[in-house]
Amino acid sequence: MPAPAIKICGINTSAALDAAIAARAEYTGLVFFPPSPRYVTIRDAAQLGARNAGRSRLVGLFVNADDATIGDAVAAAKLDVLQLHGQETPERAALLKAQFGLPVWKALSVASPADVADATRYAGAADLLLFDAKAPKGAALPGGLGLVFDWGLLDGYRGPTAWGLAGGLGPDNVADAVRRTGAGLVDVSSGVESAPGVKDESLIRAFCRAARSA
């Protein structure tokens, strides 16, 4: 089994970006959702995009964002991928893909077999599906909460769309997650932080090493 691609999400400082790139993470993520402790402004995004300079593929995370918000972020940071983490429909995903000419990833909240089955709706609309743990009712954030879902729900999943795994991953469990699920991409945020929104360079290194060891 080939090693999974790695995404370090919630990058909000130059040091965190440099650490993710040094650890050879293929993707780095910027969060454009103001309630998140990992939120970046358009100005911050422009600076991080310039520093990245194509060294990693830059993913912009949006939650039910309008076209103007996404357009500003794409232009400022020179985003490579759009990640939709709200209630965006397959139609919305396809529209954004056509409008911006960028790959679209759709995060899906998983707590039951029905949530996994729902993924087929996005065939042809999204380039990659990201199975994430479902946030508790009333939570302010849709992800980045350090919650793990039952990976057994993905047993035998063979959808037509490429997919990755998120939700509560960290250096201590990512290798097991990859072996259990066969995920082609792993996405981490809170699992490589010393505090909410504060990335830890040693944890980023350890996560990337562990993911590749699987």
C-alpha positions as CSV (number, residue, x, y, z in Angstrom):
1,M,0.0,0.0,0.0
2,P,1.5,3.4,-1.0
3,A,2.0,6.0,1.8
4,P,-0.9,8.4,2.1
5,A,-0.7,12.0,1.1
6,I,-0.6,14.3,4.2
7,K,-2.4,17.5,4.8
8,I,-1.6,19.7,7.8
9,C,-4.6,22.0,8.3
10,G,-5.1,25.2,10.2
11,I,-1.7,26.7,9.3
12,N,-1.7,30.3,10.5
13,T,1.9,31.2,11.0
14,S,5.1,31.2,8.9
15,A,6.8,28.8,11.4
16,A,3.9,26.3,11.1
17,L,4.0,26.5,7.3
18,D,7.7,26.0,7.2
19,A,7.5,23.1,9.6
20,A,4.8,21.4,7.5
21,I,6.9,21.9,4.3
22,A,10.1,20.7,6.0
23,A,8.2,17.5,7.1
24,R,7.2,17.0,3.4
25,A,3.5,17.4,3.9
26,E,2.0,17.5,0.4
27,Y,-0.9,19.8,1.4
28,T,-1.2,22.7,3.9
29,G,-4.5,24.1,4.8
30,L,-5.7,27.6,5.6
31,V,-9.0,28.1,7.4
32,F,-11.3,30.9,6.2
33,F,-13.9,30.4,8.9
34,P,-13.9,33.3,11.5
35,P,-15.1,31.3,14.5
36,S,-12.2,28.9,14.3
37,P,-9.0,29.5,16.4
38,R,-7.1,28.7,13.2
39,Y,-8.8,31.4,11.1
40,V,-6.6,33.5,8.8
41,T,-7.5,36.9,7.4
42,I,-7.1,37.6,3.7
43,R,-3.9,39.6,4.6
44,D,-2.4,36.7,6.5
45,A,-3.4,34.3,3.7
46,A,-1.6,36.5,1.1
47,Q,1.6,36.4,3.2
48,L,1.4,32.7,3.8
49,G,0.6,32.1,0.1
50,A,3.7,34.1,-0.9
51,R,5.9,32.2,1.6
52,N,4.5,28.9,0.4
53,A,5.4,29.8,-3.2
54,G,4.3,26.4,-4.6
55,R,6.3,24.3,-2.1
56,S,3.1,22.6,-0.9
57,R,-0.3,22.5,-2.4
58,L,-2.4,25.1,-0.5
59,V,-5.9,24.1,0.5
60,G,-8.5,26.8,1.5
61,L,-11.1,25.5,4.0
62,F,-14.6,27.2,3.8
63,V,-17.8,26.7,5.7
64,N,-20.9,27.7,3.6
65,A,-18.9,30.6,2.2
66,D,-20.2,32.9,-0.5
67,D,-18.5,33.3,-3.9
68,A,-16.9,36.7,-2.9
69,T,-15.3,35.2,0.2
70,I,-13.9,32.3,-1.8
71,G,-12.7,34.5,-4.7
72,D,-10.9,36.8,-2.3
73,A,-9.1,33.9,-0.7
74,V,-8.2,32.2,-3.9
75,A,-6.7,35.4,-5.3
76,A,-4.8,36.4,-2.1
77,A,-3.3,33.0,-1.2
78,K,-3.1,31.5,-4.7
79,L,-5.0,28.5,-3.5
80,D,-4.6,25.1,-5.2
81,V,-7.6,23.4,-3.7
82,L,-11.0,24.4,-2.3
83,Q,-12.2,22.4,0.7
84,L,-15.9,22.7,1.6
85,H,-16.7,21.9,5.3
86,G,-20.3,23.0,5.6
87,Q,-23.6,21.9,4.2
88,E,-22.6,22.5,0.6
89,T,-24.6,20.4,-1.9
90,P,-23.1,18.4,-4.8
91,E,-24.5,21.2,-7.0
92,R,-22.6,23.9,-5.1
93,A,-19.4,21.8,-5.2
94,A,-19.7,21.4,-9.0
95,L,-20.5,25.1,-9.5
96,L,-17.4,26.2,-7.5
97,K,-15.2,23.7,-9.3
98,A,-16.3,25.1,-12.6
99,Q,-16.2,28.8,-11.5
100,F,-12.7,28.7,-10.0
101,G,-11.1,25.9,-12.1
102,L,-9.7,24.3,-8.9
103,P,-10.1,20.8,-7.4
104,V,-12.9,20.7,-4.8
105,W,-12.7,18.5,-1.7
106,K,-15.9,17.9,0.3
107,A,-15.7,17.1,4.0
108,L,-18.4,14.7,5.2
109,S,-19.4,14.3,8.8
110,V,-19.6,10.6,9.8
111,A,-21.3,8.9,12.7
112,S,-23.3,6.2,11.0
113,P,-23.3,3.9,7.9
114,A,-25.9,6.3,6.3
115,D,-23.3,9.1,6.4
116,V,-20.8,7.1,4.5
117,A,-23.5,6.0,1.9
118,D,-24.3,9.7,1.4
119,A,-20.9,10.1,-0.2
120,T,-22.1,8.8,-3.5
121,R,-24.1,11.9,-4.0
122,Y,-20.8,13.8,-4.7
123,A,-19.6,11.6,-7.5
124,G,-18.4,13.8,-10.3
125,A,-19.0,17.0,-8.2
126,A,-16.1,16.7,-5.8
127,D,-12.5,15.6,-6.6
128,L,-11.9,14.1,-3.1
129,L,-14.1,13.3,-0.1
130,L,-12.8,13.8,3.4
131,F,-14.5,11.6,6.0
132,D,-14.4,13.5,9.3
133,A,-16.0,12.9,12.7
134,K,-19.4,14.4,13.2
135,A,-19.3,17.4,15.5
136,P,-21.6,17.2,18.6
137,K,-25.0,19.0,18.3
138,G,-24.6,22.7,19.0
139,A,-20.8,22.7,18.4
140,A,-19.5,26.1,17.1
141,L,-17.1,24.4,14.7
142,P,-17.7,21.6,12.1
143,G,-14.3,20.1,12.5
144,G,-10.9,20.5,14.2
145,L,-12.3,19.2,17.5
146,G,-10.1,16.2,17.9
147,L,-12.9,13.7,17.7
148,V,-12.5,10.2,16.2
149,F,-15.2,8.3,14.5
150,D,-15.5,4.5,14.1
151,W,-13.2,3.7,11.2
152,G,-15.0,0.4,10.8
153,L,-17.8,2.4,9.1
154,L,-15.4,2.7,6.1
155,D,-14.8,-1.1,5.9
156,G,-15.4,-2.1,2.3
157,Y,-16.1,1.4,1.1
158,R,-15.4,1.5,-2.6
159,G,-17.0,4.8,-3.8
160,P,-16.1,6.3,-7.2
161,T,-14.4,9.3,-5.7
162,A,-10.9,9.6,-4.1
163,W,-11.1,10.0,-0.4
164,G,-9.2,10.8,2.7
165,L,-9.5,10.5,6.5
166,A,-9.8,13.3,9.1
167,G,-11.1,13.5,12.7
168,G,-8.9,13.1,15.8
169,L,-5.8,11.9,14.0
170,G,-2.4,12.5,15.6
171,P,1.1,11.0,15.7
172,D,0.0,8.2,18.0
173,N,-2.9,6.8,15.9
174,V,-2.4,7.8,12.3
175,A,-0.4,4.7,11.3
176,D,-3.1,2.5,12.7
177,A,-5.8,4.6,10.9
178,V,-4.0,4.2,7.5
179,R,-3.6,0.4,8.0
180,R,-7.2,0.0,9.1
181,T,-8.9,2.1,6.4
182,G,-6.4,2.3,3.5
183,A,-7.0,6.1,3.3
184,G,-5.2,7.8,0.4
185,L,-4.9,11.0,2.3
186,V,-4.7,11.9,6.0
187,D,-5.7,15.3,7.4
188,V,-4.7,16.6,10.8
189,S,-5.3,19.9,12.6
190,S,-5.7,19.8,16.4
191,G,-3.6,16.6,16.6
192,V,-0.4,18.5,15.9
193,E,-1.2,21.5,18.3
194,S,0.0,22.4,21.7
195,A,-3.1,24.6,22.2
196,P,-6.1,25.4,20.0
197,G,-4.7,27.1,16.9
198,V,-1.0,26.7,18.0
199,K,0.9,24.3,15.8
200,D,3.7,22.3,17.4
201,E,6.6,21.7,15.0
202,S,7.8,18.5,16.7
203,L,4.2,17.0,16.5
204,I,4.0,17.9,12.8
205,R,7.3,16.0,12.2
206,A,6.1,13.1,14.2
207,F,2.8,12.9,12.5
208,C,4.3,12.9,9.0
209,R,6.8,10.3,10.0
210,A,4.1,8.0,11.5
211,A,1.8,8.4,8.5
212,R,4.5,7.3,6.1
213,S,5.5,4.4,8.4
214,A,2.1,2.8,7.9
